[in-house]
Amino acid sequence: MEYAVILAGGSGTRLWPRSRGSKPKQFLDITGPHTMLQEAVERILPLFPHERIWVVTNRAYLPLVREQVPALPERNLIGEIMGRGTAPAIGLAAMLLRRQDPDAVMVVLTADHLIRRREQFQRALSAAVEVARKGHLVTLGIEPRYPETGYGYIEQGELLYHVDGFGAYRVVRFTEKPDRLTAQEFITSGRYVWNSGMFIWRVEAILAEMARQMSALYAQLQEIADAWGTPAQEETLQRVWPAIQAQTIDFGVMEHARDVVVIPVDIGWSDIGSWAALLDILPADEQGNVLAGDVQALDTRNSFIYSAGRLIAVIGLNEMIVVDAGDALLICPRDRAQDVKQIVELLKVQGRAEYL
């Protein structure tokens, strides 16, 4: 049987001041009328009923998950006591799935992506599941549109399969966030795709690689999984989880895995990593502005302006970001949107927790 595991534990600091520690971006209506978590669930419901959708998140966010997706069974919610990266989160989910269904195929998704071509996405997942059943570790690669330096890249090798119109290629290597010249060379070659962070595999396949490459983590997760659902669960989690070394699934497993396949897809994918990203994906007016809330814009172009309630009036702006969250206001040039995280770090140093 196939199961979806949605990772929903990120802090979303680049979308401050709307995204806060108590309610990060995956629980906000950033891209539409529903929250990003709700959208992540809704777009896979044709393939996975709620009973086969799991969510891994920070323990503090479990009430938000229950509130926003009440149809998910309680047993399908995994709460981490602290963030330890995607490798431990995925590994624990895989172990718990294996205990329930040793033949399970696990589809790993994230709650903070925008995917506009839902039917194409669903077809790609079905094709990936078919390939994963052959024992491969499968990832979806996004056909690149420009030389982005903020994404990882995957080099495609030989074509292994054709499945429902999708090609499945042997992965030659992963490259993490290249410089612009290298990214342009990747695009020109036609052999590279963006790393989407979406994975499909049999639980036995990913756990075998984890045991081979991250044996200490594997043993720690096994101890937690053995105690899960017993009176010893909480004590074991509190004792073992903080001792786990933080690591991503890309660095910890995928870069040196023995059998990885990539399926290039065009699914209208966007990684909502900053306010500037919304200018590229949300409907804009004739001046290229994305305006949300009570906003009056005069002689303003190519800007993102959001109001949480009060009127915002702007004049003569170009390529700017303005986000009013009510108690905090962000103003920055569009090309500095990635630096919002630095403001969050500064507020932490200053001890201004009420804004975090």
C-alpha positions in Angstrom: 0.0 0.0 0.0 1.1 3.6 -0.6 1.3 6.2 2.1 2.0 10.0 2.0 4.2 11.6 4.7 4.0 15.4 4.8 6.8 17.2 6.5 5.4 20.2 8.3 7.9 21.3 10.9 9.8 24.2 9.4 10.0 27.6 11.0 9.5 29.7 7.8 11.6 32.6 9.1 12.0 34.2 5.6 8.3 34.9 5.6 8.4 37.0 8.8 6.5 39.0 10.1 3.5 36.8 9.1 5.3 33.5 9.8 6.1 33.3 13.5 7.4 30.6 15.8 3.8 30.0 17.1 2.3 29.7 13.6 4.9 29.3 10.8 4.1 29.6 7.1 2.8 26.1 6.5 -0.2 26.9 8.8 -0.9 30.3 7.0 -3.0 31.2 4.0 0.0 32.4 2.1 -0.9 31.4 -1.5 -4.7 31.2 -1.4 -7.8 30.8 0.7 -6.5 27.7 2.4 -3.4 27.2 4.5 -0.4 25.6 2.9 -0.8 22.4 4.9 -4.5 22.2 3.9 -3.4 22.6 0.3 -0.8 19.9 0.6 -3.4 17.5 1.9 -6.1 18.4 -0.6 -4.0 18.0 -3.7 -3.1 14.3 -2.8 -6.6 13.2 -1.7 -7.4 11.6 -5.0 -4.5 9.3 -4.4 -4.4 9.0 -0.6 -7.4 8.9 1.7 -6.9 10.6 5.1 -6.2 7.2 6.7 -3.0 6.9 4.6 -1.7 10.5 5.1 0.8 11.1 7.9 2.2 14.4 9.1 5.5 14.9 10.9 5.8 18.2 12.6 7.1 19.9 15.8 5.1 18.7 18.8 4.1 22.3 19.5 2.3 22.4 16.1 0.2 19.3 16.6 -2.9 21.3 17.8 -2.6 23.4 14.5 -2.5 20.2 12.4 -5.6 18.8 14.3 -7.4 22.0 13.8 -6.6 22.5 10.1 -7.0 18.9 9.0 -9.3 17.2 11.5 -9.9 14.2 9.3 -6.4 12.9 9.8 -6.3 10.0 12.4 -4.5 10.8 15.6 -2.1 7.8 15.1 -0.9 9.4 11.8 0.5 12.5 13.6 4.2 12.4 14.6 5.3 15.2 16.9 9.1 15.9 17.3 10.2 17.4 20.6 12.7 19.5 18.6 13.8 19.9 15.0 16.6 17.5 13.9 16.4 17.8 10.2 14.7 15.8 7.5 16.7 12.6 7.9 15.5 11.8 11.4 11.9 12.9 10.6 11.7 10.8 7.5 13.5 7.8 9.2 11.2 7.7 12.1 8.1 7.9 9.9 9.5 5.1 7.7 10.1 2.9 10.8 6.6 3.4 12.1 5.2 2.7 8.6 7.2 -0.4 8.3 5.8 -1.7 11.6 2.3 -1.1 10.2 2.9 -2.3 6.6 6.3 -3.9 5.8 5.6 -3.6 2.1 4.6 0.1 2.3 5.6 2.6 -0.4 6.3 6.0 1.2 5.7 9.3 -0.6 7.5 12.1 1.2 6.1 15.6 0.5 6.4 19.0 2.3 3.7 21.3 3.5 5.3 24.5 2.2 5.4 24.0 -1.6 3.0 25.4 -4.1 2.0 23.1 -6.9 -0.3 24.6 -9.5 -0.7 21.6 -11.9 -2.4 19.2 -9.6 -3.5 16.5 -12.1 0.0 16.4 -13.6 1.4 16.1 -10.1 -0.9 13.3 -9.2 0.1 11.4 -12.4 3.8 12.0 -11.6 3.4 10.5 -8.1 1.6 7.5 -9.5 4.4 6.9 -12.0 7.0 7.4 -9.3 5.3 4.8 -7.1 5.5 2.3 -9.9 9.2 2.9 -10.3 9.7 2.8 -6.5 8.1 -0.6 -6.3 11.1 -1.9 -8.3 13.3 -1.0 -5.4 14.7 2.3 -6.5 14.9 5.5 -4.4 12.9 8.0 -6.5 12.8 11.7 -6.4 10.9 14.2 -8.5 13.1 16.7 -10.3 11.7 20.1 -11.4 12.4 21.1 -14.9 14.4 24.4 -14.4 13.2 27.6 -15.8 16.2 29.8 -15.0 19.6 29.5 -13.3 18.4 29.6 -9.7 21.2 29.6 -7.2 19.1 28.9 -4.1 18.1 25.3 -5.2 19.9 22.1 -5.3 20.4 20.4 -8.7 20.3 16.8 -9.8 22.2 15.5 -12.9 20.3 12.9 -15.0 22.1 9.9 -16.4 20.7 7.1 -18.5 17.0 6.6 -19.2 15.7 3.6 -17.3 12.0 3.6 -17.8 9.1 5.3 -19.5 6.0 5.4 -17.3 2.7 7.1 -18.3 4.6 9.7 -20.3 7.3 10.3 -17.7 10.9 9.4 -18.1 12.8 7.9 -15.1 16.6 8.5 -15.2 19.5 7.2 -13.2 20.9 10.0 -10.9 24.5 10.8 -11.6 25.0 13.3 -8.7 23.4 15.9 -6.5 24.8 19.5 -6.4 23.8 21.8 -3.6 23.1 25.5 -4.5 25.7 26.3 -7.2 26.9 29.8 -8.1 25.2 31.6 -11.0 27.8 30.6 -13.6 27.6 27.0 -12.7 23.8 27.1 -12.6 23.7 28.6 -16.1 26.0 25.8 -17.3 23.6 23.2 -15.7 20.7 24.8 -17.5 22.5 24.9 -20.9 23.5 21.3 -20.7 19.9 20.1 -20.4 21.0 17.3 -18.1 20.0 18.9 -14.8 16.8 19.4 -12.8 16.0 21.2 -9.6 15.9 19.1 -6.4 12.3 19.3 -5.3 12.8 17.6 -1.9 10.0 15.1 -2.8 10.8 11.4 -2.5 9.1 8.1 -3.2 10.5 4.7 -2.1 9.7 1.5 -0.4 10.2 1.8 3.3 12.6 -1.1 3.3 14.7 0.5 0.6 15.2 3.8 2.4 15.8 2.2 5.8 18.4 -0.1 4.3 20.3 2.9 3.0 19.9 4.7 6.3 21.3 1.6 8.1 24.2 1.5 5.7 25.1 5.2 5.8 23.8 6.5 9.1 24.0 3.5 11.4 24.0 5.5 14.6 20.8 7.3 13.6 19.2 4.1 12.5 19.8 2.5 15.9 18.5 5.6 17.7 15.3 5.7 15.6 14.9 1.9 16.1 14.9 2.4 19.8 12.2 5.1 19.6 10.1 3.1 17.2 10.3 0.0 19.4 8.9 2.1 22.3 6.3 3.9 20.2 2.7 3.3 21.4 4.0 1.8 24.7 4.2 3.3 28.2 7.9 3.9 27.5 7.3 6.1 24.4 7.6 9.5 26.1 10.6 8.6 28.2 12.4 7.1 25.2 11.7 10.0 23.0 12.8 12.6 25.6 16.0 10.6 26.2 17.0 9.6 22.6 15.7 12.4 20.3 17.8 15.3 21.7 20.9 13.1 21.2 20.2 12.7 17.5 22.6 14.6 15.3 20.7 17.0 13.0 21.0 16.1 9.3 19.1 16.4 6.1 18.0 13.4 4.0 19.9 14.8 1.0 23.3 15.0 2.8 22.7 12.0 5.1 21.4 9.5 2.5 20.6 10.6 -1.0 24.0 12.0 -2.2 25.7 8.6 -1.6 22.8 6.2 -2.1 23.4 3.3 -4.5 20.2 3.4 -6.5 18.6 6.7 -7.0 16.2 7.6 -9.9 14.9 11.0 -10.9 11.7 11.7 -12.8 11.7 15.2 -14.3 8.3 17.0 -14.0 6.6 20.2 -14.9 4.0 20.6 -12.3 3.9 24.3 -11.6 6.1 23.9 -8.6 7.4 26.7 -6.4 9.3 26.7 -3.2 7.8 29.5 -1.2 11.1 30.5 0.3 10.6 34.3 0.5 8.1 37.1 0.0 9.7 37.8 -3.4 8.7 34.3 -4.6 5.1 35.3 -4.4 5.6 38.0 -7.0 6.5 35.2 -9.4 3.6 33.0 -8.8 0.5 34.9 -7.6 -1.7 36.9 -10.0 -0.4 40.5 -10.5 -2.1 43.6 -11.6 -1.2 45.5 -14.8 1.7 47.2 -13.0 3.1 43.8 -11.9 2.0 44.3 -8.3 0.6 41.6 -6.0 -1.6 43.4 -3.5 -3.4 41.6 -0.6 -5.7 43.3 1.9 -6.6 46.9 2.2 -3.9 48.4 -0.1 -3.9 51.6 -2.2 -0.9 51.7 -4.6 -0.1 54.8 -6.7 2.6 54.8 -9.3 3.9 51.5 -7.9 5.3 48.6 -9.9 6.5 45.0 -9.5 5.9 45.1 -5.7 4.4 42.8 -3.1 2.2 44.6 -0.5 0.2 42.8 2.2 -2.0 44.3 4.9 -3.3 42.3 7.8 -6.1 44.8 8.4 -5.3 48.5 8.3 -5.1 50.6 5.2 -1.6 50.7 3.5 -1.0 53.5 1.0 2.2 53.5 -1.1 3.4 55.9 -3.7 6.3 55.5 -6.2 7.5 52.1 -5.2 9.3 49.7 -7.5 10.5 46.2 -6.8 9.6 46.5 -3.1 8.2 44.2 -0.4 5.8 45.6 2.2 4.3 43.2 4.7 2.2 44.6 7.6 1.3 41.9 10.2 -0.4 44.3 12.6 2.3 44.4 15.3 5.3 44.4 12.9 6.0 45.9 9.6 8.6 44.7 7.0 9.8 46.9 4.2 12.7 45.8 1.9 13.8 45.8 -1.7 12.6 42.7 -3.6 16.1 41.5 -4.2 16.8 41.6 -0.4 13.9 39.3 0.5 16.1 36.4 1.4 17.7 38.6 4.1 14.5 38.7 6.2 15.9 35.7 8.1 18.7 38.1 9.4 16.0 40.3 11.0 14.6 37.3 12.8 18.1 36.4 14.1 18.6 40.0 15.2 15.4 39.9 17.2 16.4 36.7 18.8 19.7 38.3 20.0 17.8 41.2 21.3 15.4 38.9 23.2 12.3 40.4 21.5 10.4 37.1 21.7 7.0 38.8 21.3 7.9 39.3 17.6 9.2 35.8 17.0 
